Amino acid sequence: MSKVSKREAGKAASLFPAPIFLPYFRSVTAALALHESQPGPRTLAALHRRVKASAAKRPGIYELLDPTGSVIYVGKSRDLRQRLLSYFTAPWPESKSARLIRCAADLRWRYLPSEFAALLEELRLIQEVKPLYNVHGNRYRASLAFVKVTAGKAPRLVVTESAREVTARYYGPFRGRAQALRGVRTLADLLGLRDCADRTPMVFEDQQSLFDQQLSPLCIRHELGTCLAPCAARVTASRYGVAVRAAADFLEGRATHPLGVVLDRMQHAAAARQFERAAAWRGRLDELVWLFGAVARLRAAVEALSFVYSVRDESGEGDDRVYLIRRGTIRATAPLPRSPLEREAFARVVRDCTADPEPAPAARTGREMSQLLLLMHWFRTHPEAYEDTSPYERWTHVQGARLQ
């Protein structure tokens, strides 16, 4: 391609103003190249004719494909025909839909028995295919924060707005990023967990013999007593692991030891008439109390998302389904049992999936967190859906089970 002028660069930027294109356009040259390779009006018209001729008013998912056949966007709708036709009537260039359809060389769709089934399939495809223009999970994540326990030999606590890293574990979601930041900061300081970058080399005390010279901590936190300094061989791997487990116990609502530590220090400062210091510890106590309370409320909400959810086929074709939901994740799905044999088979599935009586850990993988957010959003925006749920006992006691 010939050298790009400033005028051409400005024209390209005006054609693609939306954030969904920003990760792709690493340079003006790339932007112009994509613009030149986009499907023309004939392709757009052909796609429009195909949708008008074939798409039905049924729930399902759809995929937009680029000229190489790669999926660039995944969506879902309760009415596929209406949703797909809206792409061709959306105002250009201000509408995201209009820009997306002009990047597509092809599209395909698949019907599903319900909007709920389409929602689950959309999430699965986004996680599996990772389409370029899907901002994964944004509709469920507004104003939410997650506490991430990083992987590696010296994990750290991080407050983040996403839950995508495969090797990390996540707690949440929490509403109030600023409060979560303060609470996690206090928790990490009390337990001595590091906050340096993941790329920082870690050297535990049990490895000290491997080094000829004494290592120095890379920041002042060790001197302040708020970091165990695994970067400078000041703590053993097992001792640091104990601190990480203590953080997990607190975030899972199993232990309140950090609260007791702060309370003792606040009372000691007050007894020594160090009132400013006592006030500072009181502030930290408030931060930890908020975090622990948020954990307790979250666990209660997640435990409430434990039931069998029956969903009727919205197309009337009889593909009714049941979903076994436990603690905010779907553990099994099956056609709605209609015969005694089918009910007994599903009862065995329910018994197997709910055999553990103990509360599940609050930590989740990124995939589990995405599904939890989806289910919390679904039942919050569709309160009538609770009418189609039933307790496990209705299914495990087969003699008393009835069709939903």
C-alpha positions as a Python dict, from the first residue, in 0.01 Angstrom:
ca = {
    (1, 'M'): (0, 0, 0),
    (2, 'S'): (122, 348, -79),
    (3, 'K'): (220, 592, 191),
    (4, 'V'): (-85, 707, 392),
    (5, 'S'): (-151, 1080, 406),
    (6, 'K'): (-285, 1262, 711),
    (7, 'R'): (-607, 1333, 522),
    (8, 'E'): (-658, 963, 448),
    (9, 'A'): (-580, 875, 808),
    (10, 'G'): (-846, 1118, 931),
    (11, 'K'): (-1098, 975, 687),
    (12, 'A'): (-1025, 620, 811),
    (13, 'A'): (-1064, 725, 1173),
    (14, 'S'): (-1404, 881, 1102),
    (15, 'L'): (-1524, 562, 934),
    (16, 'F'): (-1442, 349, 1238),
    (17, 'P'): (-1503, 553, 1553),
    (18, 'A'): (-1638, 274, 1772),
    (19, 'P'): (-1432, 114, 2051),
    (20, 'I'): (-1502, -234, 1912),
    (21, 'F'): (-1254, -168, 1633),
    (22, 'L'): (-975, -20, 1841),
    (23, 'P'): (-798, -346, 1936),
    (24, 'Y'): (-767, -438, 1567),
    (25, 'F'): (-645, -108, 1430),
    (26, 'R'): (-285, -101, 1543),
    (27, 'S'): (-201, 149, 1272),
    (28, 'V'): (-370, 367, 1014),
    (29, 'T'): (-236, 133, 747),
    (30, 'A'): (-419, -161, 903),
    (31, 'A'): (-738, 45, 924),
    (32, 'L'): (-725, 138, 556),
    (33, 'A'): (-641, -219, 457),
    (34, 'L'): (-945, -354, 639),
    (35, 'H'): (-1166, -84, 491),
    (36, 'E'): (-1051, -176, 138),
    (37, 'S'): (-1113, -549, 197),
    (38, 'Q'): (-1461, -510, 342),
    (39, 'P'): (-1748, -678, 156),
    (40, 'G'): (-1913, -444, -91),
    (41, 'P'): (-2279, -346, -142),
    (42, 'R'): (-2351, -661, -343),
    (43, 'T'): (-2250, -884, -53),
    (44, 'L'): (-2452, -673, 187),
    (45, 'A'): (-2758, -695, -36),
    (46, 'A'): (-2717, -1072, -75),
    (47, 'L'): (-2697, -1121, 300),
    (48, 'H'): (-3007, -905, 342),
    (49, 'R'): (-3202, -1113, 88),
    (50, 'R'): (-3097, -1438, 258),
    (51, 'V'): (-3211, -1318, 601),
    (52, 'K'): (-3547, -1198, 463),
    (53, 'A'): (-3602, -1526, 282),
    (54, 'S'): (-3487, -1773, 547),
    (55, 'A'): (-3466, -1634, 901),
    (56, 'A'): (-3756, -1726, 1128),
    (57, 'K'): (-3899, -1554, 1435),
    (58, 'R'): (-3737, -1798, 1677),
    (59, 'P'): (-3474, -1781, 1953),
    (60, 'G'): (-3118, -1860, 1857),
    (61, 'I'): (-2762, -1745, 1808),
    (62, 'Y'): (-2592, -1594, 1504),
    (63, 'E'): (-2232, -1548, 1390),
    (64, 'L'): (-2079, -1288, 1160),
    (65, 'L'): (-1781, -1409, 955),
    (66, 'D'): (-1498, -1225, 781),
    (67, 'P'): (-1374, -1305, 426),
    (68, 'T'): (-1146, -1581, 565),
    (69, 'G'): (-1437, -1757, 736),
    (70, 'S'): (-1331, -1660, 1087),
    (71, 'V'): (-1603, -1563, 1334),
    (72, 'I'): (-1576, -1193, 1419),
    (73, 'Y'): (-1893, -1155, 1626),
    (74, 'V'): (-2143, -1376, 1810),
    (75, 'G'): (-2487, -1263, 1919),
    (76, 'K'): (-2817, -1405, 2041),
    (77, 'S'): (-3180, -1305, 2018),
    (78, 'R'): (-3524, -1424, 2118),
    (79, 'D'): (-3637, -1327, 1767),
    (80, 'L'): (-3355, -1399, 1522),
    (81, 'R'): (-3537, -1264, 1219),
    (82, 'Q'): (-3604, -924, 1373),
    (83, 'R'): (-3254, -899, 1518),
    (84, 'L'): (-3074, -987, 1195),
    (85, 'L'): (-3291, -756, 984),
    (86, 'S'): (-3212, -471, 1223),
    (87, 'Y'): (-2847, -489, 1118),
    (88, 'F'): (-2937, -379, 766),
    (89, 'T'): (-3155, -86, 873),
    (90, 'A'): (-2926, 47, 1147),
    (91, 'P'): (-2794, 399, 1075),
    (92, 'W'): (-2447, 412, 922),
    (93, 'P'): (-2187, 488, 1050),
    (94, 'E'): (-2295, 575, 1405),
    (95, 'S'): (-2455, 236, 1483),
    (96, 'K'): (-2235, -50, 1597),
    (97, 'S'): (-2468, -294, 1418),
    (98, 'A'): (-2427, -111, 1088),
    (99, 'R'): (-2048, -119, 1118),
    (100, 'L'): (-2045, -486, 1211),
    (101, 'I'): (-2257, -603, 918),
    (102, 'R'): (-2034, -411, 678),
    (103, 'C'): (-1735, -605, 808),
    (104, 'A'): (-1910, -940, 748),
    (105, 'A'): (-1859, -1144, 434),
    (106, 'D'): (-2109, -1402, 556),
    (107, 'L'): (-2338, -1482, 845),
    (108, 'R'): (-2496, -1793, 983),
    (109, 'W'): (-2750, -1865, 1251),
    (110, 'R'): (-2884, -2154, 1452),
    (111, 'Y'): (-3218, -2191, 1628),
    (112, 'L'): (-3246, -2289, 1994),
    (113, 'P'): (-3554, -2377, 2199),
    (114, 'S'): (-3550, -2069, 2422),
    (115, 'E'): (-3388, -1734, 2487),
    (116, 'F'): (-3220, -1886, 2793),
    (117, 'A'): (-3065, -2164, 2584),
    (118, 'A'): (-2950, -1903, 2330),
    (119, 'L'): (-2791, -1697, 2607),
    (120, 'L'): (-2593, -1996, 2732),
    (121, 'E'): (-2482, -2091, 2382),
    (122, 'E'): (-2373, -1733, 2309),
    (123, 'L'): (-2156, -1735, 2622),
    (124, 'R'): (-2006, -2073, 2533),
    (125, 'L'): (-1917, -1962, 2180),
    (126, 'I'): (-1765, -1635, 2296),
    (127, 'Q'): (-1545, -1820, 2545),
    (128, 'E'): (-1447, -2082, 2288),
    (129, 'V'): (-1401, -1874, 1972),
    (130, 'K'): (-1306, -1537, 2129),
    (131, 'P'): (-1447, -1327, 1842),
    (132, 'L'): (-1263, -1006, 1766),
    (133, 'Y'): (-1557, -770, 1817),
    (134, 'N'): (-1727, -927, 2119),
    (135, 'V'): (-1659, -734, 2438),
    (136, 'H'): (-1698, -1048, 2649),
    (137, 'G'): (-1957, -1028, 2924),
    (138, 'N'): (-1987, -649, 2934),
    (139, 'R'): (-2364, -657, 2970),
    (140, 'Y'): (-2328, -831, 3306),
    (141, 'R'): (-2021, -654, 3444),
    (142, 'A'): (-2126, -290, 3475),
    (143, 'S'): (-1988, -138, 3797),
    (144, 'L'): (-1863, -476, 3922),
    (145, 'A'): (-1526, -568, 4068),
    (146, 'F'): (-1355, -902, 4123),
    (147, 'V'): (-1077, -1002, 4358),
    (148, 'K'): (-821, -1210, 4171),
    (149, 'V'): (-574, -1444, 4335),
    (150, 'T'): (-296, -1469, 4079),
    (151, 'A'): (-121, -1792, 3987),
    (152, 'G'): (247, -1861, 4048),
    (153, 'K'): (459, -1948, 4350),
    (154, 'A'): (390, -1618, 4528),
    (155, 'P'): (26, -1524, 4453),
    (156, 'R'): (-103, -1173, 4512),
    (157, 'L'): (-446, -1014, 4548),
    (158, 'V'): (-565, -788, 4265),
    (159, 'V'): (-893, -601, 4224),
    (160, 'T'): (-995, -618, 3860),
    (161, 'E'): (-1294, -541, 3637),
    (162, 'S'): (-1266, -864, 3438),
    (163, 'A'): (-1236, -1236, 3510),
    (164, 'R'): (-1061, -1372, 3203),
    (165, 'E'): (-727, -1514, 3315),
    (166, 'V'): (-740, -1892, 3290),
    (167, 'T'): (-486, -1973, 3563),
    (168, 'A'): (-623, -1732, 3826),
    (169, 'R'): (-900, -1776, 4081),
    (170, 'Y'): (-1166, -1511, 4135),
    (171, 'Y'): (-1391, -1392, 4417),
    (172, 'G'): (-1696, -1178, 4364),
    (173, 'P'): (-1862, -1004, 4199),
    (174, 'F'): (-1858, -705, 4432),
    (175, 'R'): (-2039, -377, 4379),
    (176, 'G'): (-1815, -85, 4468),
    (177, 'R'): (-1469, -104, 4315),
    (178, 'A'): (-1324, 168, 4541),
    (179, 'Q'): (-1442, -6, 4858),
    (180, 'A'): (-1317, -342, 4732),
    (181, 'L'): (-977, -185, 4660),
    (182, 'R'): (-949, -47, 5012),
    (183, 'G'): (-1059, -372, 5176),
    (184, 'V'): (-823, -586, 4970),
    (185, 'R'): (-536, -345, 5031),
    (186, 'T'): (-587, -375, 5408),
    (187, 'L'): (-619, -754, 5387),
    (188, 'A'): (-297, -785, 5184),
    (189, 'D'): (-109, -554, 5422),
    (190, 'L'): (-218, -749, 5731),
    (191, 'L'): (-116, -1082, 5581),
    (192, 'G'): (202, -955, 5415),
    (193, 'L'): (109, -1046, 5058),
    (194, 'R'): (315, -885, 4786),
    (195, 'D'): (173, -630, 4539),
    (196, 'C'): (460, -609, 4289),
    (197, 'A'): (430, -704, 3923),
    (198, 'D'): (395, -1069, 3825),
    (199, 'R'): (726, -1055, 3639),
    (200, 'T'): (917, -971, 3962),
    (201, 'P'): (1155, -1261, 4046),
    (202, 'M'): (1061, -1445, 4367),
    (203, 'V'): (1326, -1597, 4593),
    (204, 'F'): (1209, -1774, 4909),
    (205, 'E'): (1413, -1815, 5223),
    (206, 'D'): (1454, -2187, 5163),
    (207, 'Q'): (1636, -2097, 4838),
    (208, 'Q'): (1881, -1856, 5002),
    (209, 'S'): (2172, -2101, 4981),
    (210, 'L'): (2154, -2074, 4603),
    (211, 'F'): (2267, -1710, 4619),
    (212, 'D'): (2604, -1568, 4716),
    (213, 'Q'): (2485, -1229, 4837),
    (214, 'Q'): (2211, -1101, 5064),
    (215, 'L'): (1909, -982, 4867),
    (216, 'S'): (1732, -657, 4951),
    (217, 'P'): (1354, -604, 4933),
    (218, 'L'): (1250, -419, 4620),
    (219, 'C'): (1014, -179, 4801),
    (220, 'I'): (956, -24, 5142),
    (221, 'R'): (660, -243, 5236),
    (222, 'H'): (878, -503, 5410),
    (223, 'E'): (1032, -232, 5627),
    (224, 'L'): (682, -108, 5711),
    (225, 'G'): (578, -458, 5812),
    (226, 'T'): (315, -498, 5538),
    (227, 'C'): (495, -746, 5308),
    (228, 'L'): (669, -1077, 5375),
    (229, 'A'): (917, -991, 5097),
    (230, 'P'): (928, -1313, 4894),
    (231, 'C'): (1137, -1112, 4647),
    (232, 'A'): (1430, -1103, 4892),
    (233, 'A'): (1423, -1445, 5061),
    (234, 'R'): (1271, -1308, 5382),
    (235, 'V'): (999, -1575, 5401),
    (236, 'T'): (972, -1946, 5325),
    (237, 'A'): (741, -2075, 5054),
    (238, 'S'): (530, -2259, 5311),
    (239, 'R'): (492, -1950, 5532),
    (240, 'Y'): (384, -1741, 5234),
    (241, 'G'): (139, -2015, 5137),
    (242, 'V'): (-18, -1993, 5484),
    (243, 'A'): (-77, -1620, 5429),
    (244, 'V'): (-240, -1687, 5091),
    (245, 'R'): (-469, -1949, 5244),
    (246, 'A'): (-562, -1706, 5522),
    (247, 'A'): (-667, -1453, 5257),
    (248, 'A'): (-875, -1723, 5083),
    (249, 'D'): (-1040, -1821, 5412),
    (250, 'F'): (-1140, -1460, 5472),
    (251, 'L'): (-1269, -1408, 5116),
    (252, 'E'): (-1471, -1730, 5143),
    (253, 'G'): (-1622, -1629, 5478),
    (254, 'R'): (-1459, -1913, 5671),
    (255, 'A'): (-1233, -1710, 5901),
    (256, 'T'): (-1240, -1366, 6064),
    (257, 'H'): (-884, -1362, 6198),
    (258, 'P'): (-782, -1041, 6011),
    (259, 'L'): (-1075, -860, 6177),
    (260, 'G'): (-950, -967, 6519),
    (261, 'V'): (-598, -848, 6442),
    (262, 'V'): (-717, -501, 6343),
    (263, 'L'): (-950, -477, 6643),
    (264, 'D'): (-665, -570, 6883),
    (265, 'R'): (-433, -309, 6730),
    (266, 'M'): (-702, -42, 6745),
    (267, 'Q'): (-774, -114, 7111),
    (268, 'H'): (-401, -125, 7196),
    (269, 'A'): (-347, 216, 7033),
    (270, 'A'): (-645, 362, 7218),
    (271, 'A'): (-519, 225, 7550),
    (272, 'A'): (-180, 390, 7481),
    (273, 'R'): (-368, 717, 7410),
    (274, 'Q'): (-243, 710, 7049),
    (275, 'F'): (-577, 834, 6924),
    (276, 'E'): (-474, 919, 6569),
    (277, 'R'): (-328, 572, 6528),
    (278, 'A'): (-643, 420, 6678),
    (279, 'A'): (-856, 618, 6432),
    (280, 'A'): (-645, 488, 6143),
    (281, 'W'): (-699, 130, 6261),
    (282, 'R'): (-1069, 203, 6298),
    (283, 'G'): (-1076, 303, 5933),
    (284, 'R'): (-907, -23, 5837),
    (285, 'L'): (-1155, -215, 6048),
    (286, 'D'): (-1441, -51, 5861),
    (287, 'E'): (-1281, -150, 5528),
    (288, 'L'): (-1247, -514, 5632),
    (289, 'V'): (-1598, -525, 5780),
    (290, 'W'): (-1736, -400, 5447),
    (291, 'L'): (-1543, -664, 5254),
    (292, 'F'): (-1646, -945, 5488),
    (293, 'G'): (-2009, -831, 5475),
    (294, 'A'): (-1997, -822, 5095),
    (295, 'V'): (-1860, -1178, 5097),
    (296, 'A'): (-2141, -1295, 5326),
    (297, 'R'): (-2411, -1133, 5111),
    (298, 'L'): (-2260, -1279, 4796),
    (299, 'R'): (-2245, -1630, 4940),
    (300, 'A'): (-2610, -1609, 5041),
    (301, 'A'): (-2709, -1492, 4691),
    (302, 'V'): (-2505, -1767, 4526),
    (303, 'E'): (-2645, -2038, 4753),
    (304, 'A'): (-2996, -1921, 4659),
    (305, 'L'): (-2915, -2002, 4294),
    (306, 'S'): (-2949, -2376, 4360),
    (307, 'F'): (-3247, -2549, 4201),
    (308, 'V'): (-3377, -2722, 3889),
    (309, 'Y'): (-3493, -2475, 3626),
    (310, 'S'): (-3748, -2596, 3369),
    (311, 'V'): (-3761, -2404, 3039),
    (312, 'R'): (-4029, -2452, 2777),
    (313, 'D'): (-3955, -2458, 2406),
    (314, 'E'): (-4068, -2115, 2285),
    (315, 'S'): (-4109, -2239, 1927),
    (316, 'G'): (-4370, -2495, 2032),
    (317, 'E'): (-4168, -2788, 1896),
    (318, 'G'): (-4156, -2967, 2230),
    (319, 'D'): (-3783, -2930, 2305),
    (320, 'D'): (-3844, -2849, 2673),
    (321, 'R'): (-3534, -2866, 2890),
    (322, 'V'): (-3432, -2882, 3255),
    (323, 'Y'): (-3117, -2723, 3394),
    (324, 'L'): (-2958, -2836, 3718),
    (325, 'I'): (-2820, -2516, 3872),
    (326, 'R'): (-2606, -2529, 4183),
    (327, 'R'): (-2445, -2226, 4347),
    (328, 'G'): (-2476, -2015, 4036),
    (329, 'T'): (-2342, -2259, 3776),
    (330, 'I'): (-2514, -2510, 3551),
    (331, 'R'): (-2403, -2860, 3644),
    (332, 'A'): (-2624, -3056, 3401),
    (333, 'T'): (-2894, -3013, 3139),
    (334, 'A'): (-3137, -3263, 2989),
    (335, 'P'): (-3467, -3286, 2800),
    (336, 'L'): (-3760, -3239, 3036),
    (337, 'P'): (-3824, -3591, 3179),
    (338, 'R'): (-4162, -3722, 3067),
    (339, 'S'): (-4157, -4092, 3154),
    (340, 'P'): (-4078, -4271, 3482),
    (341, 'L'): (-3753, -4399, 3330),
    (342, 'E'): (-3645, -4048, 3226),
    (343, 'R'): (-3737, -3908, 3567),
    (344, 'E'): (-3533, -4177, 3741),
    (345, 'A'): (-3233, -4106, 3515),
    (346, 'F'): (-3250, -3734, 3587),
    (347, 'A'): (-3298, -3803, 3958),
    (348, 'R'): (-2966, -3991, 3959),
    (349, 'V'): (-2798, -3690, 3795),
    (350, 'V'): (-2941, -3456, 4060),
    (351, 'R'): (-2832, -3684, 4344),
    (352, 'D'): (-2479, -3714, 4204),
    (353, 'C'): (-2440, -3339, 4149),
    (354, 'T'): (-2574, -3242, 4492),
    (355, 'A'): (-2411, -3514, 4702),
    (356, 'D'): (-2164, -3273, 4866),
    (357, 'P'): (-2349, -3103, 5156),
    (358, 'E'): (-2076, -2848, 5228),
    (359, 'P'): (-2087, -2496, 5083),
    (360, 'A'): (-1875, -2463, 4771),
    (361, 'P'): (-1566, -2238, 4783),
    (362, 'A'): (-1632, -1884, 4675),
    (363, 'A'): (-1332, -1882, 4441),
    (364, 'R'): (-1416, -1945, 4077),
    (365, 'T'): (-1243, -1974, 3745),
    (366, 'G'): (-1303, -1707, 3481),
    (367, 'R'): (-1550, -1934, 3298),
    (368, 'E'): (-1743, -2011, 3616),
    (369, 'M'): (-1758, -1643, 3704),
    (370, 'S'): (-1900, -1558, 3361),
    (371, 'Q'): (-2175, -1816, 3403),
    (372, 'L'): (-2252, -1693, 3756),
    (373, 'L'): (-2291, -1338, 3625),
    (374, 'L'): (-2515, -1459, 3344),
    (375, 'L'): (-2746, -1648, 3581),
    (376, 'M'): (-2760, -1366, 3835),
    (377, 'H'): (-2849, -1123, 3557),
    (378, 'W'): (-3110, -1357, 3407),
    (379, 'F'): (-3304, -1419, 3727),
    (380, 'R'): (-3277, -1054, 3832),
    (381, 'T'): (-3423, -930, 3503),
    (382, 'H'): (-3670, -1221, 3469),
    (383, 'P'): (-3814, -1265, 3821),
    (384, 'E'): (-4102, -1464, 3674),
    (385, 'A'): (-3848, -1735, 3587),
    (386, 'Y'): (-3843, -1838, 3954),
    (387, 'E'): (-4191, -1979, 3902),
    (388, 'D'): (-4034, -2245, 3679),
    (389, 'T'): (-3777, -2355, 3936),
    (390, 'S'): (-3814, -2642, 4182),
    (391, 'P'): (-3604, -2777, 4472),
    (392, 'Y'): (-3379, -3076, 4421),
    (393, 'E'): (-3597, -3289, 4649),
    (394, 'R'): (-3882, -3280, 4399),
    (395, 'W'): (-3656, -3464, 4154),
    (396, 'T'): (-3454, -3688, 4382),
    (397, 'H'): (-3770, -3834, 4537),
    (398, 'V'): (-3894, -3975, 4210),
    (399, 'Q'): (-4224, -4101, 4342),
    (400, 'G'): (-4321, -3747, 4434),
    (401, 'A'): (-4179, -3590, 4120),
    (402, 'R'): (-4414, -3438, 3870),
    (403, 'L'): (-4375, -3282, 3529),
    (404, 'Q'): (-4309, -2911, 3543),
}
